[in-house]
Amino acid sequence: MLLDRNKYTESGYIGEELIGDAAHELEQRCMAVQQSVKDNDFSYESALEAYQVTDAQYKSFIGETLNRNIFISFSGTTAPVTKSDYFEIYETMILSFYSHPSTKVINKVKKLLKEAKEIA
């Protein structure tokens, strides 16, 4: 069924339906990988192969999803959080990941914070 005859001819609409948006399709495949791994249907590597997603594409998807969720949980909207707030959140995430962060990890966090202050 045509939504807007001015925008699509019938063949154009069918093509759009069949081909879809490549970015949206990749996002759907990444979500399938995430769910498959969560449900223990596949190992991480097998899920990537099954859904034809590269490691880099999946990690990019996870990063973008986490950023969106951080902003929503922090401010209640998708409005951008200040860069310094973002780095403080990121610092907390990194340090909470390690129960006893090594000196190397602590130094990396300090370096990130220093760069964040220089950006702001």
PETA-V454228 format. One record per residue. N is the residue number from 1. RES is the residue in three letters. PSI is psi in whole degrees, -180 to 180 (* if undefined). D_FIRST is the distance of its C-alpha to the first C-alpha in whole Angstrom. Layout:
((N	RES	PSI	D_FIRST) (N	RES	PSI	D_FIRST))
This chain:
((1	MET	134	0) (2	LEU	135	4) (3	LEU	-44	6) (4	ASP	108	9) (5	ARG	-23	10) (6	ASN	-29	13) (7	LYS	-40	13) (8	TYR	146	11) (9	THR	170	11) (10	GLU	-44	8) (11	SER	-37	11) (12	GLY	-40	12) (13	TYR	-43	8) (14	ILE	-42	9) (15	GLY	-42	13) (16	GLU	-41	12) (17	GLU	-42	10) (18	LEU	-42	13) (19	ILE	-45	16) (20	GLY	-179	16) (21	ASP	128	18) (22	ALA	-40	22) (23	ALA	-40	23) (24	HIS	-41	21) (25	GLU	-43	21) (26	LEU	-42	25) (27	GLU	-41	25) (28	GLN	-41	23) (29	ARG	-39	26) (30	CYS	-40	29) (31	MET	-36	28) (32	ALA	-40	28) (33	VAL	-48	31) (34	GLN	-46	33) (35	GLN	-40	32) (36	SER	-41	33) (37	VAL	-41	36) (38	LYS	-40	37) (39	ASP	3	36) (40	ASN	32	39) (41	ASP	-37	36) (42	PHE	159	37) (43	SER	168	40) (44	TYR	-50	39) (45	GLU	-41	39) (46	SER	-38	38) (47	ALA	-41	34) (48	LEU	-44	34) (49	GLU	-43	35) (50	ALA	-38	32) (51	TYR	6	29) (52	GLN	54	31) (53	VAL	135	31) (54	THR	161	35) (55	ASP	-43	37) (56	ALA	-41	37) (57	GLN	-42	33) (58	TYR	-43	34) (59	LYS	-35	37) (60	SER	-43	35) (61	PHE	-46	32) (62	ILE	-43	35) (63	GLY	-45	36) (64	GLU	-40	33) (65	THR	-45	33) (66	LEU	-41	36) (67	ASN	-47	36) (68	ARG	-45	33) (69	ASN	-36	35) (70	ILE	-47	38) (71	PHE	-43	37) (72	ILE	-44	36) (73	SER	-30	39) (74	PHE	-44	41) (75	SER	-8	40) (76	GLY	-3	37) (77	THR	177	34) (78	THR	10	33) (79	ALA	142	36) (80	PRO	143	38) (81	VAL	151	41) (82	THR	155	44) (83	LYS	-39	45) (84	SER	-38	48) (85	ASP	-43	47) (86	TYR	-47	44) (87	PHE	-33	47) (88	GLU	-41	49) (89	ILE	-44	46) (90	TYR	-41	46) (91	GLU	-46	50) (92	THR	-40	50) (93	MET	-47	47) (94	ILE	-49	49) (95	LEU	-30	53) (96	SER	-20	51) (97	PHE	-34	50) (98	TYR	125	54) (99	SER	-36	56) (100	HIS	85	59) (101	PRO	137	58) (102	SER	169	60) (103	THR	-37	61) (104	LYS	-44	59) (105	VAL	-45	56) (106	ILE	-41	58) (107	ASN	-39	59) (108	LYS	-41	55) (109	VAL	-43	54) (110	LYS	-40	57) (111	LYS	-42	56) (112	LEU	-44	52) (113	LEU	-39	53) (114	LYS	-45	56) (115	GLU	-36	53) (116	ALA	-40	51) (117	LYS	-35	54) (118	GLU	-34	54) (119	ILE	-42	50) (120	ALA	*	50))
